[in-house]
Amino acid sequence: MSIRSAKKHNGDIYLQDPIGVDGDGNEVKIEDKLADTDKSIEDEIELKMKVAQLYDKVKNVLIPREQTVIKLRYGLCNCDELTQREIADLLKISRSYVSRIEKKALKKLFKEIDMGV
């Protein structure tokens, strides 16, 4: 029975179990990795709320072409960040026109966000 009981608990892990060593040679435990002191839950929630607000402003304040440029330029909506030249090639417009669209869209967003605060 003792052997069966030991087998049953063989896969158990504990927060105090070591999982390796850090750069200084100190033992790292599971609980150390779970305790993320850099960001609190409140900070995470606040960041997510700000990101949601930004997406909402992009959708509701900008015209479609401005939305496209901002999304591509800053990698929003799970796409890669592109240069102004890459966006210009993609949209078949000049790089300077992409720059003007971006500048105008950012100005609209900053104004809208400042007014919302």
C-alpha positions in Angstrom: 0.0 0.0 0.0 2.9 2.3 0.8 4.3 1.8 -2.7 0.9 2.5 -4.4 0.5 5.6 -2.3 4.0 6.8 -3.3 3.2 6.1 -7.0 0.0 8.2 -6.8 2.0 11.2 -5.6 5.0 10.7 -7.8 3.8 13.5 -10.3 3.1 16.0 -7.6 4.9 19.3 -7.7 5.2 21.9 -5.0 5.7 25.7 -5.1 9.0 25.2 -3.2 10.4 22.7 -5.8 13.6 24.0 -7.5 13.4 24.4 -11.2 16.9 25.7 -11.9 19.4 28.4 -11.1 19.5 32.1 -12.0 22.5 34.0 -13.4 23.9 34.5 -10.0 23.8 30.8 -9.2 20.8 31.1 -6.8 18.2 28.4 -6.8 15.0 29.4 -8.5 11.7 27.9 -7.3 8.3 27.7 -8.9 6.9 30.2 -6.5 9.6 32.7 -7.6 8.4 32.5 -11.1 4.7 32.8 -10.1 5.4 35.9 -8.0 5.8 38.6 -10.7 6.6 41.7 -8.8 7.1 43.8 -11.9 3.4 44.3 -12.6 0.4 44.1 -10.4 -3.0 42.8 -11.5 -4.3 46.4 -11.3 -1.6 47.5 -13.7 -2.4 44.7 -16.1 -6.1 45.6 -16.0 -5.4 49.3 -16.5 -3.2 48.5 -19.5 -5.8 46.3 -21.1 -8.5 49.0 -20.6 -6.2 51.6 -22.3 -5.5 49.2 -25.2 -9.3 48.6 -25.6 -9.9 52.4 -25.5 -7.2 52.9 -28.2 -8.7 50.3 -30.5 -12.1 51.9 -29.9 -10.8 55.3 -30.8 -9.0 54.0 -33.9 -12.3 52.4 -35.1 -14.6 55.3 -34.3 -12.5 58.4 -34.9 -10.5 57.6 -38.0 -11.6 57.1 -41.6 -10.9 53.7 -43.1 -7.6 54.8 -44.9 -6.3 56.3 -41.6 -7.3 53.2 -39.7 -5.4 51.0 -42.2 -2.2 53.2 -42.1 -2.2 53.3 -38.2 -2.9 49.6 -37.9 -0.1 48.7 -40.3 2.4 51.3 -39.0 2.1 50.3 -35.4 1.3 46.6 -35.7 -2.2 46.8 -34.3 -4.7 44.0 -34.8 -2.0 41.3 -34.8 -0.2 42.4 -37.9 3.5 43.2 -38.2 4.7 46.8 -38.0 5.5 48.2 -41.4 7.6 51.1 -42.5 6.0 54.0 -44.4 7.7 52.8 -47.6 6.2 49.3 -47.2 2.7 50.8 -46.5 3.1 53.0 -49.5 3.9 50.1 -51.7 1.1 48.0 -50.3 -1.5 50.8 -50.8 0.0 52.0 -54.0 0.5 55.6 -52.8 3.6 57.7 -52.1 5.6 57.4 -48.9 5.0 61.1 -48.2 1.3 60.6 -48.5 1.5 57.8 -46.0 3.4 60.2 -43.7 0.7 62.8 -44.0 -2.1 60.3 -43.3 -0.2 59.0 -40.3 0.4 62.4 -38.9 -3.2 63.5 -39.4 -4.5 60.3 -37.8 -2.2 60.6 -34.8 -3.3 64.2 -34.3 -7.0 63.1 -34.3 -6.3 60.3 -31.8 -4.3 62.4 -29.4 -7.0 65.1 -29.5 -9.7 62.5 -28.9 -7.8 60.8 -26.0 -6.9 64.2 -24.4 -10.6 65.2 -24.5 -11.7 61.9 -23.1 -9.5 62.2 -20.0 
